[in-house]
């Protein structure tokens, strides 16, 4: 039974990380597109920024140790989502500025 609780908690962390990372990556992407700038090929966010996002989210049920883990997960997920945005495989219908075959951004 203890293993199941740990697995559920891990799943919750993964889900929170995915949601925070997706929102963050989408905001950063839309900022580049709205300014008419080409998004960089590498994720521009930092681990320090991910830590800040986790801190300001103030998720009550996450203890300090798991906040560090959550920040790492958020950064990793955002990096992965950024790659999906660049290839046009992003899991959001709201994403703007899909790339064409040349890797350039269409606005």
C-alpha positions as CSV (number, residue, x, y, z in Angstrom):
1,X,0.0,0.0,0.0
2,X,2.9,2.4,0.7
3,X,4.2,1.9,-2.8
4,X,0.9,2.9,-4.3
5,X,0.8,6.1,-2.2
6,X,4.3,7.0,-3.4
7,X,3.4,6.2,-7.0
8,X,0.3,8.4,-6.7
9,X,2.3,11.2,-5.2
10,X,4.9,10.9,-8.0
11,X,2.1,10.9,-10.6
12,X,0.7,14.1,-8.9
13,X,4.2,15.7,-9.1
14,X,4.5,14.7,-12.8
15,X,1.1,16.2,-13.6
16,X,1.9,19.4,-11.7
17,X,5.2,19.7,-13.5
18,X,3.7,19.1,-16.9
19,X,1.0,21.7,-16.3
20,X,3.4,24.4,-15.0
21,X,5.9,23.6,-17.8
22,X,3.3,23.7,-20.5
23,X,2.0,27.1,-19.4
24,X,5.5,28.5,-19.0
25,X,6.8,27.2,-22.4
26,X,3.6,28.5,-24.1
27,X,4.0,32.0,-22.6
28,X,7.7,32.2,-23.6
29,X,6.9,30.9,-27.1
30,X,4.0,33.4,-27.6
31,X,6.3,36.2,-26.3
32,X,8.8,35.5,-29.1
33,X,6.1,35.1,-31.7
34,X,4.2,38.3,-30.7
35,X,7.4,40.3,-30.9
36,X,8.1,38.9,-34.4
37,X,11.3,37.2,-33.2
38,X,12.3,33.7,-34.0
39,X,12.3,31.4,-31.0
40,X,15.7,30.0,-30.2
41,X,16.5,26.4,-31.0
42,X,17.2,25.7,-27.3
43,X,14.8,26.2,-24.4
44,X,15.6,29.7,-23.0
45,X,14.3,29.1,-19.5
46,X,16.6,28.4,-16.6
47,X,16.4,26.1,-13.5
48,X,16.4,29.2,-11.4
49,X,13.3,30.4,-13.2
50,X,11.6,27.0,-12.7
51,X,12.4,27.2,-9.0
52,X,10.8,30.7,-8.9
53,X,7.7,29.5,-10.6
54,X,7.3,26.6,-8.2
55,X,7.9,28.9,-5.3
56,X,5.2,31.4,-6.4
57,X,2.7,28.7,-7.2
58,X,2.6,28.0,-3.4
59,X,1.3,24.5,-3.8
60,X,0.3,23.6,-0.2
61,X,0.7,19.8,-0.4
62,X,4.3,19.9,-1.6
63,X,7.0,19.9,1.0
64,X,10.3,21.8,0.5
65,X,12.1,18.7,-0.7
66,X,9.6,18.0,-3.3
67,X,9.6,21.6,-4.5
68,X,13.2,21.2,-5.6
69,X,12.2,18.0,-7.4
70,X,9.2,19.7,-8.9
71,X,11.4,22.6,-10.2
72,X,13.7,20.1,-11.9
73,X,10.7,18.3,-13.5
74,X,9.2,21.6,-14.6
75,X,12.5,22.6,-16.3
76,X,12.9,19.2,-17.9
77,X,9.3,19.2,-19.2
78,X,9.6,22.8,-20.5
79,X,12.7,21.8,-22.4
80,X,10.9,18.9,-24.0
81,X,7.8,20.9,-24.8
82,X,10.0,23.6,-26.4
83,X,11.4,21.0,-28.8
84,X,7.8,20.0,-29.6
85,X,6.9,23.6,-30.3
86,X,9.8,24.0,-32.7
87,X,8.8,20.9,-34.6
88,X,5.1,21.7,-34.6
89,X,4.2,18.8,-32.4
90,X,3.2,20.8,-29.4
91,X,0.2,19.4,-27.5
92,X,-1.7,22.7,-27.6
93,X,-4.3,24.0,-30.1
94,X,-3.6,27.4,-28.7
95,X,0.0,27.4,-29.8
96,X,0.8,30.1,-32.4
97,X,3.7,30.4,-34.8
98,X,4.0,26.9,-36.0
99,X,7.2,26.2,-37.9
100,X,7.3,25.3,-41.5
101,X,9.7,22.9,-43.2
102,X,12.6,25.4,-43.0
103,X,12.3,25.7,-39.3
104,X,11.3,29.4,-39.6
105,X,8.4,30.7,-37.6
106,X,5.2,31.6,-39.3
107,X,3.4,34.4,-37.6
